[in-house]
Amino acid sequence: MCAACSAAVERAVGKIDGVESATVNLLAKLLTAEYDESKVNEEIICKAVEKAGFTATLQEEPKPAETQAKAEAQTKLPKAEEKFTPVKTRLAVSIPLLAVLMYIAMGHMVGLPLPHFLHGISNGVAFAFSQFLITLPILYVNRKFFFHGFAAIKRKAPNMDTLVAVGSGAAMVYGIFSIFMIGYGLGNERPDIAEKYVTNLYFESAAMILTLVTVGKFLEERSKNKTNSAVAKLIDLSPKTATVIRNGKEIKINTEEIVSGDLILIRPGEKIPVDGVIIQGASSVDQSALTGESIPIEKSEGDSVMSATVNLEGAFTMKATKVGKDTTLAKIIELVENAGASKAPAARLADKIAGVFVPIVMSISLITFIAWLIAGQSLEFALSCAICVLVISCPCALGLATPVAITVSTGKCASNGILIKSAEALETICKADTVILDKTGTVTTGKPAVTNIIATEMENGELLRLAAALEAKSEHLIAKAICEKYSGEPVKADNFTYISGKGVSAIIEGKKAIGGNARLMQDKGIDVSSLLPIAEELSSQGKTAVYFAVDGKAAGIIAVADEIKPSSIEAVKALIQRGKEVILLTGDNKNTAEVIGKQLGVTKVIAEVLPAQKAEQVEAEQNKNRKVIMVGDGINDSPALAKADVGIAIGGGTDIAIESADVVLMKNELTDVVKAITFSGKTLRNIKQNLFWAFFYNVIGIPVAAGILFLPLGITLSPMIGAAAMSLSSLFVVTNALRLYKMK
């Protein structure tokens, strides 16, 4: 229910031998524990949680056991409300009765009439006892505070319920004592005693504390539920049913029943239920729900499609490749939930304070009570200040400051195609001062394309036709780029020969054609001296020149390059404007890398590095006391992604790269790195605001409640005002976090 509860559970589980870490997400009521399976199991963890006074159930089936393996168990903390009166019923009972109670207790102060039998000192017992009877139902429906609060004291782990229970209980006990004193005064002809206690009953304070705290918790829960709406919306994206083709028949089944290999018919307007590959048909697909891309993507046979995306136009048949928890949507939901369950570094101070917060508050309350009695103030005044200290304190605000902001932010990022795996990564992104970019597939398209055709003995189109025929049987990326550039009728090539490391040769329409690098031309005795200056110029532009010759004579050059994505230049410019040092890191040759770097506006280029050396370059920057973001997409980037303070994987990259990264960009656009930094900065600022107000509220509120302003200014707070202020503080923190939904 509060940060003190979270701290109690973390302590109880954390001290089990074999448990390496235990973290509670107050917002999700979720415990995540990492432990050694040879020493601990889920049952031991659940029993420890129960011993701490809570209920724990396993959220999902445990992973297969491995000797001395670390395993992760998640135990969901069910709502403690279930065995007590539902919160809406509590409010339905409490609010009307409180209104009647306030009328009786204070109506006469503003001139409102009271029944004759409640009026005057002579009717003091009836006046007090009627308030007692009205307060009893309010205490009963809100009894959870007393059950949980006093049980927590017994376990030596007091929490927010303890503060409310002690505060409200003290007011109630004093009210009952007052009834006896009123009766004593009237029975012994001491109207002065009766009058003293008639005006200081505190039944309305006891009822008001319980009611206002319940109202605050109700509003807080409603606001907290909004923070989880991102996950709920993601879950709703998946269609409930799908049409599969089995034994030649179309049948409609639940999405959960789809198995890998099923053929699924997707009609126009339908959502795609699982990940798969189109095997027949074509269409345009709206992927905005997952990637944030506003423009539909054209899909045809052989193209992959993702779950929860929408088929806009034509019908197609797809083959399911990933189902259930393996789909893209399921992975996104898991990432968002895991990020919300993790803790950011900014939350650690709040956690430490929350662990000792309630005992400190109770001590301050007791000291306040004793100090005012020693100072000569009345028992009523001292009790009022002590109760106010208890009810104005709010460990909830401290506990909620970070998780609500993290949950809202990761959900917002996910809706923009930015998947953040942990709270620590979300907080660290904006603090990084160095951004290292992989070249191929990250700043460039990763797919070579023909940029120049320069023929010497024939038309450019004829050179491309012969080159496409020559390269048709080659698997090289450059060969594929040339073949994709040619759109005419295919030409047959005979006697195809692959010359390792140099090029290819074949007989085309009775002519001997060869294509490859300068060394191949030299080996074949072909004079390409007239083409060398052109090749050098193309090379200076970061392009690869392929020489072609027909019947022993140079025929021309076709240049191929991995072109820069249009968004990459914009992204690099934005990063530099934000004060980040941008480094281009690639295994490509130095000349090409420097050309790309110049086009990007990057001043530091590191080329011709091996995969292991990429990680070394990241470490070298970290050794300069710099926080490093590494952005990459390939298997060769995974060591560097894992080594960086924050690894960002382009979504179209390999599974290994994505697995190694802290952040995944679904859209393959480098501008989303800038957006991730922006979102991170706004989230961190929001967390700091929440923590500031949570600390500031308690630092100011507790002394004022204790009566520090009474002697100089005559200002005191009633327990009712304290209860209202406590509820508002939590509501303020949650509402402030909800503003992150409007991030841009």
Secondary structure, DSSP 8 states (H G I E B T S, - for coil): --HHHHHHHHHHHHTSTTEEEEEEETTTTEEEEEEETTT--HHHHHHHHHHTT---EESS------TT-EEEEEEE---GGGGS--HHHHHHHHHHHHHHHHHHHHGGGGT----GGGSSGGGHHHHHHHHHHHHHHHHHHTTHHHHHHHHHHHTT---HHHHHHHHHHHHHHHHHHHHHHHHHHHHTT-HHHHHHHHT---HHHHHHHHHHHHHHHHHHHHHHHHHTHHHHHHHHHS-SEEEEEETTEEEEEEGGG--TT-EEEE-TT-B--SEEEEEEE-EEEE-HHHH---S-EEE-TT-EE-TT-EE-SS-EEEEEEE-GGGSHHHHHHHHHHHHHHS--TTHHHHHHHHHHHHHHHHHHHHHHHHHHHHTT--HHHHHHHHHHHHHH--HHHHHHTTHHHHHHHHHHHHHTTEEE--HHHHHHHTT--EEEEEIIIIIB-SS-EEEEEEESSS-HHHHHHHHHHHHTT---HHHHHHHHH--S----EEEEEEETTTEEEEEETTEEEEEE-HHHHHHTT---TTTHHHHHHHHHTT-EEEEEEETTEEEEEEEEE--B-HHHHHHHHHHHHTT-EEEEE-SS-HHHHHHHHHHHT-SEEE-S--HHHHHHHHHHHHTTT--EEEEE-SGGGHHHHHHSSEEEEETTS-HHHHHH-SEEETT--THHHHHHHHHHHHHHHHHHHHHHHHHHHHHHHHHHHHTTTHHHH-----HHHHHHHHHHHHHHHHHHHHGGGG--
